[in-house]
């Protein structure tokens, strides 16, 4: 549960406005707050974090985690090209 500094309830769109301000202050492109979940999952994958650990960090339930990983983890083109180069080297 999150509250204002003095304990009162947050406005339902507080996180939206805070997020937009954060993006603007950082000088990065506009994105939805939910996109940060996709980015977090993808960064965890790029760092080599095991799937089971990613599932727990992201709060995905066992049994649904494979479909959630398929939806949230985005494999960058650079990673695909690196794998292709490694396969080419082996062949």
C-alpha positions, 0 to 999 in steps of 0.5 A: 500500500502506498500513501502520501507523505502524511498518510492520506490516499494517493490519487489513482493517477499519481503514479502516471504523473510521476512516471511521465515527469520521470521520463521527461526529467531523464530526457527519454522517449515517452512510454507507458508505465506498464512498459517498465515491466516489460523492460524490467523482465527483458533486462533480467533475461539479458543479465542471465537471471534464471527463469525461476528467479525472473518469475518470482521477481515479476510475481508470476505464478507457477503454471502461468510463468512460461506464457508470461515470459513469452509476453514480457521478455523481448529478445533484442535483434543484437542478441539474435545476431550474436547467437546466429554468429556463434552458430555460424562459427560452430558450423 
